[in-house]
Amino acid sequence: MPVNMAWCRTDCVEKPFSIGFQKFGRFVGRNPWWFFISPLVISTVLGSGFYFLADREANNIEDQFTPVNGPAKLERKFVEENFPLNNSVYSNQRLYTMGEYASFIAVSRDPNIFTDGAIKEILSLDKKVREIILWRGHEQLTFEGLCARKSNKCIPNRILDIMNHYGSNIDQTELTFPFFRFGFTTIFLGYSVGGVNVSSKVIKSAKAIRLFYSLKEGNRTITDLWLNEFLKVFPSNQSLKFIKVSHSTSLSRQVEFEANTRDVIPLFSITYVIAIIFSIVSCLRFDCVRNKVWVATFGVISAGLAVLSAFGMMLHIGVPFVMTVANSPFLILGIGVDDMFILISCWQHTNVHSRVEDRLSETYKEAAISITITTLTDVLAFYIGLMTPFRSVQSFCLYTSTAILFCFIYSVTFFGAFLVLNGRRENGNKHWLTCKEVPEDCPAGRSKSYDLCCVGGAYDRHTGAEEVQPMNNFFKKYYGPFLVKPWTKVCVIVLYSIYLTISIYGCFQIQEGIDLRNLAADDSYVNRYYDDEKAYFYEYGPNIMVIIKGEIAYWEEKNMLDFESCIEDFKNLSFIEKDIFTSWWKSYKYYGQHTSLNLSAENVFKKNLGTFLRFYSDFKQDVNFTNNSIHASRFFIQTVNITTALDEMNMLNNLRDTARRCPVPLLVYHPVFIYHDQYAVIVSNTVQNISVTTAVMLLISLLLIPNPLCSLWVTFSIASVIVGVTGFMALWDVNLDTISMIILVVCIGFSVDFSAHISYAFVSNKKPTANEKAVEALFHLGYPILQGALSTILGVIVLSASKNYIFRTFFKIMFLVIFFGLFHGITFIPVFLTFFDFCSGSSGKINSQDKKVPEDQAMAYYQSNNAQEKMMDQDKQIYDNHTFLPDNHPFCQGDSCPSVWTLKVNTLQTQGGQVCMPSTGPMFTIDGQTYEVQMYSVSSDPVTVSQNQNHGSGEQNCVTGNGQPLEINDPVINCHDSAGPVL
């Protein structure tokens, strides 16, 4: 037997909230022009903030897409303080930044690039680069004047020296790899020659050559000019016969990232046109009076005003505008249109003959909780997102949460006011386009086209509300009953099990981190360079600094043994090349052995160190030897085969763990670690945000949904959708990065939207059984939820055509969020709710004894003098909400009759002065036929309500009780405490 849990209703917040919105709706209905014009004025004023847009743009990749105060940034600061740059002795591996450079990769069209034709084309391109000349005022800028130098010479591409030296005989030369002995020097070819085929360390063939042109640090303005000119050197690959070329500079990634905004701007207009068309089609009616074309249009305009106001206000305040924020308008449009559909649905259920302020009052009363829950959950989800250490996420969350607040405010002011203005037009039975009054019934002899275009104002004659739309009937007559069939429920459970299994599997396949190549457009020249780099130069990764922090006694044997033990630990890592190791200490020890120095003595160690560093200028940059003390020093290890984001994450974690275990105080650093730091925080921050947001969502649901158990179902829906989105996005090749982390926060808000609408509709309707409640909830909100989901998908679908990873990722995850959220809202949650009838306030079956108890309690209560006064407002509400309408009644055609019939019963002849009517009694309307309703008086004798068939002019309806007529004056009281009004 289902458990009656009416006691668990928690409407202490929901009820006063609904009443407050009901009063506010009446106020808006009486003063629509104020609430219609004010948002327009506010939006105009706040929108002036877009004047500052150019000043507020903040698209620095490092600043926006790396963790604030990440470990690598602190490590870089230590390196910068202890090992300052020396432009006179340039060394790329010793830079604490990525440096200023240009580069190109030449890929042979043949199997081997060491051919005469390919070499000539490479040397020709190199000559063009070195001959670049540009003017800055009267100053001539050349590569020779801007290049990074060592020994007063530009840093050379040593592979070119080799090619020039051997000429056409290079293919017959035994080039060893990765080190080649050239004259008196050993050259590392791992970064210059790629796609090699090696036999016994001798290159048999190579596919690619990479050249670097390094520039001096410290004069960014001038070097940027040269780098931009560098990009103009390269012709199309069609003009090169033997090689294909890709190119990039140290600026390219940033410049291409900033260019992405140009890609998305045209999509805004397309999106809003699509949204308006969809909204109009969804709200189109074949009734020239009830048509909601203008309502739909102004609903979309309302969302647009929200974006204008929110963004303008943020720009006035000075909040940075990051490119990720450009996703927000698409999201806001979906949310705003969703609220619009809910409000329109509730408006259509009000009585068309009521005053417009009363209709808006009832609309707000019914819709307030639903749209408030969605707004609060979305806003709080984004505000919680501010806790993330990524500035791009913080900016997105701040702009979007503010826009959602404005969207809510404008929905209940601007859009509500327009509903009133449109309602006044409908009350005058005026055409939606011409605003001229039209007839309700088609005159005789007129065509169907005239009936369609020039006749309108139809409504449901029994309920007084607008006619039910076909899609609502589909949910009530077909989809709802189908969904609650036992065998359908079994299929839904099986389907959900499959969904959950695939989702959990996908969660274990997810990859972390954003690939920096994805910050540029797909067709960017930068991506071609990255592709060639990954294809041919993947073997040798970054050269890592290992830094000894603080002063230690380098001359003491114990410290050096500990140090050498740590070096061996690093070399034993799977991604470290043991034979490539650069250490000043190792060279100094050899130097001491060859010069017979006792380096275990402190004074000898320090006295000869200065001489050694002057002789080996590169090592001078590796030791902070000041005031006769070594404050810090560093050595270098070479990584290999770092090809994926997982490799990068494991490399960073293992290097830091190894440094942490070493008894000597160490830290590891490379400029690329600034970007790899996201791996250390992305998962923990995502879990933190989701956990906190879910807890907050549960609290809001408990407060605003008047049943705690159904609030738990909302929380369950959140968790289920998050698991599904996370799992399927991994299977859709979307990584867990700063972009997807944003959308996972959005996921929470949207999953609440769908489930909260249905759950609230389920617990608030008065149907006796859980199955009927589910069908009724789908009848009222199934179509608006479907409309909202489709509008949101249409709002972001244009992003799928974007050339940029950020926008495409936004589309992918939003599609998953909406699709799974919709499926939960109209399939999973309704079915799951039917399994637990205790979410109802009453049981499905009421026997005579169960019925008698509340009736007796009600009679005792109403016989109290104090109770009568308390019930007056409730009785009045019953009359206002439940009316009887004539439907071409015979006697109404001769004499004038009131359009609304109300039923009041005088019970002066009864003992208690009241007549009590059970909540389960049948309903009736006056439509020319006699309907009987069993009513219970104090004496338990039935009272029969019937229509007087002998109406004439001046006569009235009467009620006969116990054979005696009763005047129609007093109210009928609803006896059941948990059911809705009877009449």
N, C-alpha and C positions, 0 to 999 in steps of 0.2 A: 504494500500500500504506500503511495507517495507520502512523503513527509511534509506536513504543513509547517513552513518556516517563515510565516509572516512576521514573526518576532525579530527576524534578522534584517529587516529593512532599515537602512541607515540613511534616512532622508532628512536628517537634521540640517544638512548643508544644501542638499538638492532642492528641497521644497522652498525655503526662503529665496534661494537663488532664482528659481523659476518665477516666483511671485514678483521679485524685483525686476526681472526682465519683462514680465507682463506689464508692469506699470510703466517701465521705460518705453515699451512698444506703443502703449497708448499715448504717451507724451510725444513720441516721434510722429505718430499718426495724426496728431492734432497740429503739429508744427513742421510739416514735411519740408517746406522750402528752406527753413533754417538749416536743417540737417542735410539738405541736398547741396546747398551753395557753400556752406562752411568747409567741407572737405576739398572743394575745388579751390577755394581761396588758400587754404592751408597747403595744399599740394603745390600751388603756384609759388608761394613764399619759400617753402622748403626746397622745392625743385631748383631754386636758384643756386643751390649748393653745387650743382654740376659745373658751375663756372670754375670750381677749384679742382675738377677731376684730374687735369694734367699734373697739378702739383701734388695730388694725393696718391698717384700711381706708385706702387712699390712692388716691382717685379724682380728684384734681385734674387736669383735662385738660391744662393747660399743663405740669405737672410730669411727667406720665406719658406723654404722646403727642407731646412735642416733644424734639428732641435735647438731651442734657445739654451744657451749655456751647456751645450753638449760637451762630453769629455774631450773630443778632438779639438774643440775651440780653446779649451784651457791648455791642452798640450801645445797647440800652436803658439799661444801666448808665451809659454815657457821657452820654446825654440826661438821665437823672435827676440826675446830678451837676452838669451845666452849665446845665440849664434847669428848675429846680424849679418845681412847680405853685404857682399863685397863685389861690386860691379867690375872691378879690375881683374878679379879672379873668378869668373863665372863658372858655376857648376850646377847643372840642372837638377841633379839628385839631392843637392843641398838646399834647394828652395823650400821655404815654408808656405808658399802659395803655388798655384798651378803655373805661374809665370806668364810672360807675354811672348806669344809665339805664333807663327803660321806654319802650316804643314800641308803636304800633299802626298797621296799614295798613288803610285803608278803600278797598275796591274797589267801584266802582259796578256795580249790576245792569244799568244802561243803558249805552249807548256813551260817555256823557259824565258825569263826576262833578260838573261845575259846574252842577248843577241845584238848585233851591230845596229840594227834599225831601232830597237827599243832604247838602247843606250843613247843614241843620238837624240831621240825625242825627249828623253829625260834631261839630258844636258841642255837642250834648247829651252825647256821650261825653266830650268834652274837659272839660265842666263837672263830670261825675261824677268824673273823675280828680283834678281840682283840689280837689274837696270831700272827698277821702278823709281821714278822721280816725281815728286809733287811739291807744290809751293804752299807755304804758309806765310802769307804776306810777301815779304821780300826774302824769306828764309827758304832755302832749298832743302828738302828732306829726301835722303837716300838711305838704302839699306846699310851702306857702309857707315853712315853717320849714326844710325840708330841701333846697330846690331850689338848683342851681348858679346863681351870680349874676354879673352884670356891671353896673357902675354902680348897685349896690345894688338891682337888680331881677332877678327870675327870668329865666333865658334863655327868650325867647319863641319860639313857633312862628310865624315871620313870615307863613307862608301863611294862618294864622288871622287875623292882623291885616288881611291883604288881603281875606279873605272877609268879615270883619266890616265893613270899610270900604265895600266895594262892595255887599254884601248880595245881593239877588235880581238885581241888574244885573251880576253878575260875568260871566255868560256873554256879555254884550255888551261886556265890557272887553277891550281888546287887551293880553293878558298876553304879554310877550316871554319867550323861553326860550333859554338857561338863566338869563340875568340879567334882572331886572325893576326898573326905576327906580320906587321908592315913596317919595314925598316927597323928602327930601334924601339918602336912602340907596339903595344898589344891593343888591338881595337875590338871592342864588343859590338858584334853585328846583330845581336838579338832584337834590338829595336829598329834596325835599318833594313834587314832582309827578311822577308816573310814568305810563307808557303814553301819552305825549303824541303828538298828531298836529300837526305844526308846518308852517306855511307862512310863508316869509319871516320866520322867527324868532318868529312869533306863534302862540300855542297856539290851535288850532281846536277840539280836544277833548282830554280827559285821562281816563284810566281809574282812576287811584288817587291817594290822598293819604296821605302818611306823616308822622306826628307823633312827636316825641321829647320826653321829659321827663327832663332831665338833673339829677342830684343831686350834692350836694357830695361831694368826695373826703375820705377820712380817717376816717369814722365808719361802718364797715361794718356793725356790729351793728344800728344804728338804721335805716340805709337798707335793709337786708335785710328788716326788718319791713314797711316801707312797700311795697317791691317785691312782697312776697308778698300784701299787701292789694290791690295793683294788679291782680293776676290775677283777683280775685273780681269786678271791676267789669263784665267783659264778659259779656253775656248770649249765649245761642245766637243764631246768625244768623237763626233763624226769626222772632225778634222785631223784626228790622230790615227795613223794607220796601224801602229804596232802596240799601242798601249791604251788603256782606259784610265782616266784620272779622277780621283775624288779629293776634295780639299776641305780644310777647316782652319779656324783660327781660335785663339783663346777667347775671342769675343763672340764667336758664332753661336754658341749655345744660348747665351743671354739674349743676343739680338733676335734669334729665331724664336725664342720663347716669347719675347715681347710682341713679335709680329703675329702671334696667334690670335690676339684680340681682333685683328682685321678679319680673321676667318669667321668669327662667331657673330660679329655685328649684323651682317645681313640675315642671320638666322632669327634674330629677334622679331623682325617684321613678319617673317614667314610664320613664326610660331603664333603670334597674336592674331593673324588672319585665320589660321587654322582653328584657333580656340574660339574665335567669334563665330566662324561658320559652324563648328560642331555644336556650340551652345545654342545657336539659333535653330539648327536642325533638331536638336534634342527638345527644345521648348516650342517647336512649331505646332500649332493646333489648326485643325480644319474648321476653325470658328473665328470669324473676323473680329470678334469682340474679345474672346478669351485668349487670343494669340499672345504668346509671350516673347515675341521677337525683340521688342525694345528692352524688355526685362533682361533677356540673355545678353544683349549687347552691353547694357550698362553694368551687368555683373562682371564682364571681362574688363570694362573700363575701370570699375572699382579696384580690381586687382592691379591694374596698371598704375592707378593713382597711389596705391599702397607702396609700390616699388619706387615711384618718383619721390614720395614723401620720405620714405625710410632712407633711401640712398642719399637724397639731398641733405637730410639731417646729419647723417654720418659724415658726409663730406664737409659740412659746415663745422662739425666738431673737430675734424682733423683725423678721422680714422683712416688708416692706409687702405687704398683700393688695390687689392691683389687680383690677378687674373682669375683665380678660382671663384671670386665673387661674381664673375660674369655668368656663372651657372645659376645664380640665385633667382633671377627673374623668371626663368623657366619653371622653377620649383614653386614660386609664389603664385604664378598663374594657375597652376594645378590646384593649390590649396584654396585660392580664392574662388575658383569656379566650383570646387567641391562644396564649399559653404553656400554658394549661390543655389546649387541644386537642392540642398537640404532645406533652405528657406523657402524656395518655390514649392517644394513638395508639401511642406507644412501649410503654406498659404492656400494651396489648392484644397486642403481639407477643411478650411474654415467656411462659414456660411456666407454665400455671396450676397445675401440680403442684409447682413450686418453692416454697421458703419465701418468704414475703412480703418479707423483707429482701433476698433474692436477686433477686426480681422488681423491687424498687425500685432495687437496685444496677444491674441491667441497663437499666432505664428511664433512669436518670440518665446512664449511660454513653453511651446512644444520643442522648438529647435535650440533654445538657449543652451541647455546642458550638452547636447551633442557637439555643437560648434565650439563651446567653451572648453570641453574636454580636449578636443583636437587641437585647439589653439594653445592651451596650457601645456599639453604634452609636447607639441612641436617646439614651442618657445623654450621650455625648460631643457629639452634635449639639446638645443643649440647653445643655450647658455652654459650648460654643463660641458659642452665641447670647448668652451674657452679655457678649460683646465689643461688642454693639450699643450705641449711645448713647441708646436709648430705655428709660426705666425700666419701662414697661409690659411690654416684651419681656424685660427682665432678670428681673423678678419671675415672669413666666410660666415662663421657662426654669428658674429655680431651684426653684420649686415642683414643676414637672413632672418634672425630672430626678431630684429626690429621691424623688418618688412612684414613678418607674420602678424605682429601686434597691430600694425597699421591696417593690415588686411582684415583683421577681425573688427577693428573699430569702424572701418569704412563699410563693412558688411552690414553692421547694425545701425549705421547712420545713413550714409550716402545711398547704399543699395536699398535699405529699408524705406527710406524716404521715397525712392523711386517706385517701390512697390505700392506705396500709398497713392502716389500720383497716378500710376497706372490703374490702381483699383478705383479711383474716382472716375477715370475714363470708362472702366468696365461698368460701374454703377449707372452711368448715363447711357449704357448700351451703345457706345460709340465705336466706330471702326478703328482698328489698330493703326491704319496708315493715314486715312483722311480725317479722323477724329470727328466724323459726322455720325449722327445717330442713325442706327439701322433697326429694322424690325426684328423681333424675336422669332416670328414665324414667317415662312415663305408665302407670299401672296399666291393665290390660285392662278395658274396659268404661266407662272414663271419657270424658267429653265433651271436645270441642276447647277449650271455654272453661276447663275444669279444667286441661287441658294448658298453656294459655297463662298462666293465673294461678297455678298451684300446682306446676308442674314446671319445673325449671331446672338450670343448671349445665353446659350444653352447651359443648363446645370442639372444636377440630379434632383428630381422633384421630391424625393423622399428624404434626403439628407440635407438638402440646401447647399451642399458643397459643389465645387466644379465637378464635371463628369470625370470619372476615373479613366486614366489613360490606358491604352492597350498594354503597355509594358507592365504597368502595375497589376493589371488583371492577369497577365502571364505569370507573374510571381505568385499571385494568390490562387489561381485556378489550376495552374499546371506545374510550375517549378516547385512551389512550396509543398503541395500535397505529394508530389513525386519524391521530394527530398526526405520526407518523414516516413516513407514506407519502410518497413523492417528490412527488406532485402536491399533497399538503397542505402540504408545506414551501414549495413555490413560492407557494401562496396566502398562506401566513403572511408570506413575504418581501414580497409585493405589499401586503398589509394593513399591514405595518410601514412600508413606504415611504409609503403614504397618511397614516398616523398621523404620521409624522415631518414630512411636507410641511405638513400642516395646523398642526402644533405650531409649526414655525418661522415660518409666516405669522402665527400668533397672537402670537408673541413680539414682532413688530414693531408690533403694534397696542396694546400694553399702555400703560395710563395710570398715572401716578405720583401718589402722595399720597392722604391720607384727606380726604374731604369732611366738614367739621365737622358738617354737618347730619346725617350718618349716626350720630353719637354719641347721638342721641335716638331713641326708638321711632318706628316708622312713623306711628302715629296720634297722635303728640305735637302739641300746639298749636304748638310751636316750628317744626315742619316746615312747617306751613301758612304761617307767617310767612316762612320762608325761600323757600318756593315763590313767594309773592307778590313778595317782594323780587327774586328772580331774574327773574320774568316782567315786572315793571314798572319796576324801578330798576337794571337791569343797565348802563345806559349810562355812568354816572359811578362809577368805582371809588374806591379809597382815595386820600386826599390825602397825598402822600409828603413827608417831611422830607428835605432835602439839607443835610447839616451840614458846615461847614468846621471841621476839627479844628486846634487849636493856634493859636499867634499868628502871623499874617502881616501884612504891611504893606498894609492896605486902601487907603491913600492913594497907593501907588505905581501908576503907570499900567500897568506890565508885569503886575503881579499881577492887576489888575482886568481887563486884556485876556484873560489866561489864564482868569480866573474866568468872564467873559462867554462865552468860547469854550466852556467846559464847560457853561454854561447852554444854549447853542445845541445842543450834543450831546444833552442831555437832551430838549429840545423836539423834536428830530428823530426821536426814538423813535416808532414807529408807535402806541403805546398812550398817548402823552402829548398832552394838549390844550394846544396852543401858547398859546391866548389866556387861559388861566387860570393865572396865575403870581403868587405872593405873595412879595415880597422886601423886607426892610427896607433893603437897600443901594440898590435901585432907587428907593424912596421917599425915602431920605436924599439921593440924588443930585439928585432933583427939588427937594427942600427946599433944597439948597445952591444950585441954579440960581436959584430964586425969591428967595433971600435974598442972592444975590451972594457966596457963600462960596467960597473957594479950598480945596476939599476935598483937593487934591493935597499940601497942606502938613500934616505930621503934627500940629503943635500945633493948627491950626484944626480939623482932622478930629476930634480927641479932645475939644477944648474944647466944640464945638457938638453932639457926639453925645448927651451927657447931656440937653441941652435938647430935642433931637428926640425922644428916647425918653420923656421925661416927657409930651410933647404927644401922642404916638401910643402909648397904653398897650399895645396889642396887640404892637407891635414890641419893647416892653421885654422881653417874654418870649423874644425871638428872638436876643438878644445878651447874652452873658456878659461884661459890661463892668465889671470890678472892678480896683481899684488902678491906674486909668488905663491898663488894657491890655484888649484884646479876646482872651479865651481861647478862645472858640468862638462861632459864629453859625450861623444856619440860614435857609433859604428853603423854599418849598413849591411842588410841581408836582402837577398833577391827572392822574390816570390815567382812561382811558375803555375801555369794552368789555372788561372783564376778567370773563369768564363761566365759563370752564372751569378745571380743575386745570392743564391745559397752559398756558393763558394766565397763570395765577398763577406757574408755574414760570419761564416765559420772561420775565415782568415782573421777577421778583426777580433772575434771572441777568443780564439786560441792564442793569438799574439798577446793580448792583454792578460789572459790567464797565466801564460808562461812568464810574463814580466812580473806579475803579482807574486808568483811563487819564488822568484829569485831572491836570495838573501841580500843581494845588492839592490839598492833602490833604483828601479828602472821604469821607463815609460816608452811606449812605441808611438811613432807618428809618421804619417804621410798626408799630404794635402787632401787626398781623396777620402781620408777617414772622416773629414767634415761631413761628407754625404753618407758615408756608411754608418754614421752614428744613428741614423733612423732605425736601423735594425735592432738597436739596443732598447728602444723605447716604444716602437710602433705597436707591438703586441700588448705589452703591459698597459699602455695608455688606452688602447682600444678596449681591452677587457675592463679597465677601470671606468671608462666612460659609459660603456654598455651596462655595467653593474649598477652604477650610481643612477643612471637614467631610468633603468628598469625599476629600481626601488622607488624613485620619485613617481613614476607612472602608476605604480601600485597604490601609492598613497593618494594620488589624485583620483584614481578610479574608486577607491574606497570612500572618498568624500563625496563624489558626485554621482556615482551609480548606486542607487538605493538598495543594494544587496551585496554584501561582502563576498559571497561565494562566486557570484558572477564577475566581480572585480578580479578574482583570482583567475577566472577564465581569460580575462583581458590580458593579464600578466603572462599567462600561458601562451597566448597568441603572440605576444611580443617575442618571447624566447623562441617559439617555433619558427616565426618568420626570420629572425636573426640567423638561426642555424641554417635555414634554407637558403637565404641570400648568401651567406658566407660560403656554404658548400658549393652552390651552383656558380658563384662568381669565380671560384677557383677552377671549376671545370670549363669555364668560359674564358680562361686565360687572363684573368684579372688578378693582379697581385694585391696583397694587403699593404697599402702605402698611404701616404697622407691624403690622397684623393679618395680612395675607397673608405678610409677611416671616417671621413666627413659623411659619406653617404650611409655608412652603417649607423651613424647617429641619427641621420634622417630616417633610417629604416625603423627605428623605434617609434618615432612620432607617427609615421604613416601606418604602421601595423596597429597602433592604438586607434587611429582614425576609424579604420574599417570595423574592428572588433567592438569598439566602444559604441558606435552607432547601433549595431545589431544587438549588443548586450543590453544597452539602455532601453531600446524598443522592446526587447523581450521581457524585461522585468517590469516595465511600466504599463504594458497593456493588460487588459482585464479578462482575457480569455481564460477559461477554467483549466485547460490541460496544457502540458508543455508542448505537445505537437501543434496545437492551435496557436499557442504563443509564438512559436517559431514561424508558422505560416503568416501570422499577422505582422510580425516584425519584418519579414521579407516583403510583404505586400506594401507596407508603408515606406521602407527604406532600401529595399533591394534595388530598385531602379535608380534612385539618387546615388547610391553607392557605386553602381555600375557606371553611371554618368560621370561621377567624380573620378573614378579610376581611368576611364577612357580619356577624359579631358587631360589628366595628368600625363598619361602616356603620350597623347598627341602633343602636349606641351614640350616634351623632351625628345620626341622621335626625330625631330630635325637634327638633333645633335649627333645622331647616328651617321649622318652624312658628313660630319666634320672631319677634317684631315688631322685633327689634333687628338692625341691620346687622352688628355684630361677630359675633354668634352665627350668623347666616345665612352670612356669609363663611366662618366656620370650617367650617360644614357643606359648603359648596360645594367648598372646596379639599380638605378631607379626603375627600370623595366622589371627587374626581378622583385624589387620591393613591392611595386604596385600589383604585379601579377599574383605573387604569393599572398599579399595582404588581401586582395580582392577574393581570392579563392578561400582564404580563411574566413573572411567576413560573410560570404554568401553560401558557403558550403560546410566547411569544417566546424566553425563555431555554432551555427544553428543546430547541426546534428548533435554535437557534444552537449549543448545545453538541454536538449530533449532527454538526455540520459539522466538528468538530475532535476526532477520536478520540484525540488526544494528551492529552486530559484523563483518559484511562483509564490505569490502571496496566498493562494488558496489551492485546495485540492481539486482534482478533476471531477470527482464524484462526490455529491453531497446527498446524504440520506436524510430522511425526515427528521431524525433526532439531531443530526448535525445542524440542520436548518433551524430547528426550533430554539436551540440555545442562543444564537445571536439575536434571534427575533425577540425572545423574552428579555434579553439584556437591553435591547434597544427600547422596548416598551417601557421598561423601568426607568431608563435614562430620560426618555422624552416626557414622561409624566412628571418629572421634576420641573419646578417653576424656573429654576436657574438654567436648566438645559434648553428650554424653549428659546430663550433669547440668543443662546450660543448658536443655535441651528439656523437662525434666520438667513445669515449670509450664505450658508451652504445650500439652503433651499432655493435661494435666489439664483445661485449658480446653476442649480439643476434646471430651473426654468430657462435661463439664458442659453444653456448649452444644448437643450433638448426641446425641440419645437415640432409642431405638427403642421404640415403644409397642405393646403388644398390642391388637389390634382384634377382640375376641370370638374369640380363638384357640381352636380346638377343644379342645386339651389343657388350656387354662386353665380350662375350665368344670368340670372334675372336681376338679382339685387347685389349691391356692393358688399363685399365681404373683406375682412382683414386678411392680408396675405400670410400672416403667421398665426397659427392656432396654438394656444397654450392650454394646459389642463391643470385645473386646481379643484380640489375636492373639499366641500364643506362637510365636516363631520360633527356638527353640533349635537347630533342624536347619539353619538358614541360616547362611551364612558370617559375616555381620556382626552377627548377633543382632537385626536389624531387618527389618521388611517395609515397603517404600515404596509408597505408593499415589499415582498421578497425580491432579492436581487436576481433571482433566477426566473422571475415572471416573464412571459412573452411580451414583446414590444408590439405597438400598433400605430398605424397612421390613419388619418381620416381621409379617405379617398372615394367616398361613395358606398363603402361597404361597412358591415358591422363586424367589429373585432372585440373579442371578450378578453379581459385581463382579470385573473383571480387576485383579489386584494384581501388583506386580513385585517379585520377590526379587532377591538379588544375582546369582544365576545367570541372571536374565532369564526364568526359567520362570514361567509364569503361576500364580497361586494363586487357586483358585476358592472363594468364600465361599458356602456354601449352608445352607439350613435342614435340620436332621435331621428326616426325616418319621416316624421311629420313636420319638417321644417317649413316655416312660412316666413313672411316678412315680420321681423321683430322677434322671432322665436330664437331660443338658444339651445345648446347641447345640454343634456342632463345626465346625471349618474344615478342609477337606481341601486340602493343598498337594502337588502332584506325586503325587497318589494316596495320600498319607499324612495321617492326621488330625493336626491341630495343636490344642493346648489353647488355650482362649480366656483368655489372661492378659495379654499385652503390647500396647502401643499400636501403632496404625497411624499412620505419620508422613506429614504433608502435605509433598510434595516441592516444590511450586511456591511460590517465594518471594513472589509478588505476589497469589496467590489466597487465598481464605478457607479455612477448615477443610473437610475432605472429607466427614466423616460428620456 
